[in-house]
Amino acid sequence: MESNIKLEELKKALKYRNCTVEKHSNVMEITFENDEDGDWFEGIFEYYQRESAVCCLMPIRPKNTPPKFIFNVKDMDKLIELIKENYIK
């Protein structure tokens, strides 16, 4: 139940980034509708790793398809906080 609340908080933090968010246990999958938002996420992901919120990014960016990222979540609260802090559109 609490994980559903955290997932909704994450989706809310990303609401202006045009993406879908799926959570599978500790693995998160985010698919962005456009390259700009995917570039934003990939660009700050290293910061998220340094802050120990996530690890093991697997970007999936084939030509002519939306950018998708699969990664492990170590600290969902910290990830949500970092996304809110780094929101730049």
C-alpha positions in Angstrom: 0.0 0.0 0.0 2.8 2.5 0.9 4.6 1.6 -2.3 1.5 2.7 -4.3 1.5 6.0 -2.5 5.2 6.5 -3.2 4.6 5.6 -6.9 1.9 8.2 -7.1 4.2 10.8 -5.5 6.9 9.9 -8.1 4.3 10.2 -11.0 3.2 13.6 -9.6 6.8 14.8 -9.4 7.2 13.9 -13.1 3.8 15.1 -14.3 5.2 17.8 -16.6 7.7 15.4 -18.2 5.2 13.5 -20.4 6.2 10.0 -19.3 4.8 6.7 -18.1 6.1 5.2 -14.9 6.0 1.5 -14.0 7.3 -0.1 -10.9 8.2 -3.8 -10.7 9.5 -4.6 -7.2 12.6 -2.5 -6.8 13.0 -2.0 -10.5 11.5 1.2 -12.1 10.7 1.7 -15.8 10.2 5.2 -17.1 9.3 5.9 -20.7 9.4 9.5 -21.9 7.3 10.6 -24.8 10.0 12.9 -26.3 13.8 12.9 -26.5 14.1 16.2 -24.6 12.6 14.8 -21.4 14.7 11.6 -21.9 17.8 13.7 -22.2 16.9 15.6 -19.1 16.5 12.4 -17.1 19.6 10.7 -18.4 21.6 13.8 -17.8 20.8 14.0 -14.1 20.7 10.2 -13.4 24.4 10.2 -12.5 23.5 12.7 -9.7 20.8 10.4 -8.5 23.3 7.6 -8.3 25.8 9.7 -6.3 23.0 10.6 -3.9 22.3 6.8 -3.4 18.7 7.0 -4.7 19.1 4.7 -7.7 21.6 2.5 -9.5 22.1 0.3 -12.6 20.6 2.5 -15.3 19.8 0.7 -18.5 18.8 3.2 -21.2 16.8 1.9 -24.2 16.9 4.5 -26.9 16.4 2.9 -30.3 15.8 5.2 -33.3 12.3 6.5 -33.8 10.9 5.2 -30.5 10.4 7.0 -27.1 13.4 6.9 -24.7 13.0 4.3 -22.0 15.0 3.9 -18.8 15.1 0.9 -16.5 16.9 1.2 -13.2 17.0 -0.1 -9.6 15.5 2.1 -6.9 17.5 2.2 -3.7 15.6 5.0 -1.9 12.2 6.0 -3.4 11.8 9.0 -1.0 15.2 10.3 -2.0 14.5 9.8 -5.7 11.2 11.8 -5.4 13.0 14.6 -3.5 15.8 14.7 -6.1 13.4 14.9 -9.0 11.5 17.7 -7.4 14.8 19.6 -6.7 16.1 19.1 -10.3 12.9 19.9 -12.1 13.9 22.2 -15.0 11.7 22.5 -18.0 
